[in-house]
Amino acid sequence: MSPTTTSAKTADPPASGPAPDAGGRRLPRTLHPVASWIWALALATAVSRTNNPLLLFLVLAVLGYVVTMRRTEAPWARGFKYYLYLALTVVAIRVLFRAVFATGITPRDHFLFSLPHIPTPDWYAGIQLGGPVSLEALLSAATDGLRLACMLCCIGAANTLANPKRALRVLPGALYELGVAVTVSLSVAPQLVQSVQRVHRAKRLRAGRSKGLRALRGIIVPVLEDALERSLRLAAAMDSRGYGRAGSATRRSRRLTGALMLLGMCGLCAGAYGLLDATAPKLLGLPAMGAGAVLCFAGLRLGGRRITRTAYRPDPWRVAEWAVAGCGVLSAVLLFTHVGFDAAELNPSIYPLSWPTLPLVPAAAILLAGTAGFLAPPPTAPARPIVPAQRTEEPK
């Protein structure tokens, strides 16, 4: 008889941190949240420069690709599709308002239908309720709504890719309380999505098969109750941590900080106005913006002295962060400089009605922003459970 032998099956390494193989694959990690926000805000800035529906649909495709490739399994990373639903709602509302508040049609317009006309008083002159609706009016409203929808999706992509709690740690001390408020407001949508999904799963486990308005009534009340309980827990936690207390700051330092920030914001507004208006004095351009930036920086430094914070394991800023933020900023710069293309291609006219053209340079700039889908490090996968060792016996 041969002796009994044991063989152990080697456990797979955790998926959250595999070692790089011979092919040079990168270790999975989470991208710095500021890099994701810079990329998304730069892409939203680029969207504000165009009204071309082809470019706007290309932006939506780029956002969907990057979110699909680099989102994690966190609760806030599952809400991008709801931002898409919100975008469709924005477009529909914009088209509906344009149809109801008609502005009349011209002989060159293509007539579609006519709504009942509602007479308005004299003081409501210039606004017409109902009347004929043209194809050009609806297309113009749809493209305007699509541009706003793309901006909302850019914010949704940043909220999906970046952890809002980790983004709070990199804010200056003077903006900590404001950052907490912004973080809480940005976390509302993902938390509501998570609550709706949890309530919907609970109803399915209880064999709830109601649909339509009856199902909505059974979901809204538990979601509101969950939101109220979460708000009370958050308020108690913030109060126990001394949120909102002035600490050792004197009245003089608080007044000086407020004055510096107010003057700095006025300087930034004046500088932005000077850059946008060609007839404004030269002092209202870059000099005013530079002075405003210096005053804001001084106010932030002075206000940050009264708040002492430490960060455990701060997020690194490496080559991947520079690449992701740079491709987004470069995309916005290319659309602002009008190099290699005509500015009219970004905002095609609907008179005469024709299919818009796809300018190559702006399309390449938007696709350049899409390189963030593989320039960013791969997201951290959830750790798989280690398979326990199994005992096997050889036949006697």
N, C-alpha and C positions, 0 to 999 in steps of 0.2 A: 504494500500500500504506500502510495506516495503521501508525503505530509501535506497537511492543509496549508495553503498559501493564501495570502491576502494581497489585493491590489487596490490602490487608491486612485480614484480619478482626479486628476489635477483640476483645481478650480480655476475658472476663467478670471482674469484680472478685472477689476471694476471698470465699468464703461465710462466712469467719470474721469479717469485719468490714465489712459493707456500710454505705454511708452512709445515714442516715435519709432517707426520701423525703418527698414533700409530705404524705403521710398521717400523718406523725409517728411512724413505727414506731421502736422502740427498738433501739439497737445490741445485738447478742448479746454476752453476757458470762456469766461463771459467778457464781452467787450466793455470797455469803459463807457458808462452811461452818457457822459458828455459828448463822446464821439458820435454816438447814435443820434443825439439831439442836434448836434451841429450838422450832420448829414441830412437829417429830415428837414430842419429849418432852411438849409440852403436849397434843398429841392423845392420846398414850398415857395421860396423867393423866386426861383426860376419859373415856377408855375405862374406866378403873378405877372410875368412879362408876356405871356402868350394867351391867345384865345383860339388857337388852332386845335380843333377837336382831335386830329390825328396825334399831335404831340401830347395832348392831355390823356388820351387813351394809352399812349406809350408810357407816360408817367405812372398810370395805374398798373400797367403790366410790370414795370420795374419795381414798384412798391410790393406787389404781390410776390414777385420772385425773391426779393431780399428777405421779406418776412417769412416766407416758406423755408428758405435755406438756413436762416440764422435765428429763428425764434427758439425759445426754450420751452420746457413743459410747465413753467410757472403759471399760476392762475391768471396773472395780468397778460400773459402771452397768448391767450385764447380769444381775445376780443376783437381781433382785426376785422372779422367778417361782420361784426355789428357796426363798425365804422363804415363798412361798405353799404350796409343797409341805410345808415344815416345819410350817406352820400346820395343814394338813390332818392331818398325822401327829399333832400334839398333840391335836387334837379326837378322832381315832380312838383314841388311847391312853387319853384321859380316859373315853371311853364304854366301852372294853373293861374298864378297871379298875373302873368302876362296876358293870358287869354281873357281873364275877367276884367282887368283894368286895361282895356284896349286903348290904343292910341291912334286908331284909324289905319287905313291901308292906302297905298298909292296905286296908281294905274299899273305899275310894274310888278306889283305883288301877285302871288298866286293865292286866290281866295280858297279857303277850306270850308268854313262854316260860319254861321252867325249866331251869337247869343242874344237873348232878349235884352233890349236896351232899357236901362233904368235911368230916368231923368235925375239930374243932380241940381242943387241950388246954385245961385250965381256965385256965392263965395267959394264954391267948390269947382271953380272954372279950371279947365285944363285937365281934369280927370274924367274919364268916360267909363261908365260901368256897363259892360256888355257891348254888343255890336259885332261887326265883322272881324274875323280872325284870319290872318294870312299865314302861309307856310313860313315866310321869312321871319315873322315875329316870333313864332314858336321855336324856330331854329336858333335865333339870336338869344332867346331866353334859355334854351337848353345849353348852349355853349357857355353862357355866363354862369349858369348853375353848375356846369361840369367843372369849371375852373375853381369855384368855391369848394366843390366836392373833393377835388384833388388836394386842395390845401388841408381839408379835414382829414383825409386819408394819410397825408404826410404826418400830421400830429398823431394820428392813430398808430402809424408805423413806429414812431418814436416811443410811444407809450407801450407798444407791444414788445419792442426789442430791448428797451432799457428798464432796469429795475428802478422805480421811482424812489425807493428808500435808499438805495445806494447812491443815487444822484444827489440826495440831500446831504451826504457827507462831504461833498466837494465844494459846497457853497461857502462863501466867506462868512465869518462869524456874525457880521452885521445883518446879513440876509437870512440868518438861520430861522428866525420866527416866520418871516415871509415864505421861506422855502418849505417850512412845515405846512403852512396853509395851502401852498400850491401843490405840494405832494398829496395832501389829503384830498384836494379837489380832483387831481388827476387820477387818484385811486378809486374814485367813486364809480366810474364806468366799469372797470374790471371787476370790482367787488359786487356790483349789481348783476353783472353777467354771471359771476360765480354763484350768487344767491339764486338767480332764476334757474340755472342748470341744476343746482342741488334740490330745489323745490320740485322741478319737473321730474327728476329721478325718483324722488320720494312718492310722487303721485303715480308714477308708472309701477313702482313696487306695490302700491296699494290698489292696483288694478283700476286706477282712475282713467276713464276713456272719454271724458268730456272734451269737446273741441269748440273752437270759436270763442265767443264772448264768455261763455260759461267757464271754459278753461282759464281764460284771462282773469276772471274774477277770483278763481281759486288760487292763482299764483300771486296776484298783486298784494293781497293781505299778508301772507307769510313773508314776502320779500320786504315789505315796509316794516314789519315787526323785526325782521333780522337787521335791517338798516338802523332802526332805532336802538336796538341793543348794542350794535357795534359802535354807534355814536356815543352812547353812555360809557362804554368801556374805554373808548378813546379819550373822552373828556376826563375820566378819572385817572387814566395813565398820564395824561399831559399835566394835570394838576399835581400829581404826586412827584413829577419830575421838575416842578418849578417853572413850567412853561409860562412865558409872559411876564416874569418878574424882572425888575430892572437891575437887581443885584447891586453892585458897588458903583454904578454909574451916577455921577452927580448931575444936577439940573443943568449946570453950565455945559457939560460935555454933551448932554442930549440935545440941547438947543443948538450947539455948534454943529453937531452931526446933521441935524435936520436942515440947518441953513446951507451947509455944504451940499447936501444931496439935492435940495430944492434948486439952488443956483446951478448945479451941475446938470440937472434935467432940463432946466431952461436953456442952458447952453447947447445941449444936444438937440433940442427941438429947433432952436434958431439955426444951428448948423445944418440940420436936415432940410429946413426950409430954404436956406441959402444955396444948398447944392441942387435942389430940385427947381428953383426959380432962377432962370438965367438973367433976369433983370434986377435981382437983389444985389446989394453991395457985396464986395468981396470979403469984407469982415464977417459976414453972416455965413460964410461957407466953412472951409476947413479950419480957420482960426477959432471960430466959435465952437465948432464941434470938438476940437482939441482941448480948448479951455474947459468945456463941459465935462469931457472925459477925465481930465486931471482933477477937477473938483469932486466928481463922483468917486474917483479912486481914493482921494483924501478922506472923504466922508466914510467910505467903507472901512478904511484902515482905522480911523478914529473910533467908529462904532464897534469894530470887531475887538477892540482891546478889553471891553467889559464882558466879553463872552469867551470863556476858556473851554475848548473842546479838544478831545483826543480821538483819533481814528485808529481803530484796530485793523490791521492788515489793509492799508489803503489800496485802492485799485491801481494797477500799474498803467502807465501811458507809454506804449511801445510803438513799434513800426506799424502794426495793424491799425492802431488808433489814428496815427497820422495819415495812413492811406485812406481809411474810410472817410474821415473828415475832409481830407483834401479832395477826394473825387467829388464830393457833394458841393464844396465851395467852388471848385473849378467849373462844374456844370453851371452854377449860377453866374459865374463871371463870364463864361462864353455867351450866355444868352443876354447879358447886359451890355457887352461890348459891341455886338453886331458886327463881328469880324467874320468875313467869308460868306455873308448872306444878307439879304435885304430885310430891313426891319418890318416891312409890310407883310412878309411871309409868316410872321408870328401872329398877326391879327388879320386874317383874310376877310375880305368883304363878302357879304352875301348878295350884293347887287353888282352884276347879275348873279343869279343863283347858279353855282357851279361847285364841283367837287374840290375841296382844298388840296393844295400841294403839300408834300412832306419835305421841308427843307433839310438838307443833309447835315449841315453843321449843328443846328439845334437837336436833331435826332441823335447825332453822335454824342452830343453833350449829355443828353438824358441817359443814353446807354452807358456812358462813362460813369454816371452815378450808380447804375446797376451793378458795376464791378464790386460794390460793397458786399454783394452776395457771396463772393469767394475770397475777397481780401480780408474780411473779418474772420477771426478764428472760429472754428466749429463750436457750436454750443455744447455745454456740459450735459451729457445724457444722464438720466436717472440710473443710479447704481443698481446693478442686478444682484439678486441674492446669490450667495456662494453655495454651490452645489456640495452637499456633504459627501464625505467619503463613503463608498459602498464596499461591502465585503462580498467577495465571490469565492466560491469553493470549486476546485477542480474535481471532475468526476473520479471516483475511486476505481 
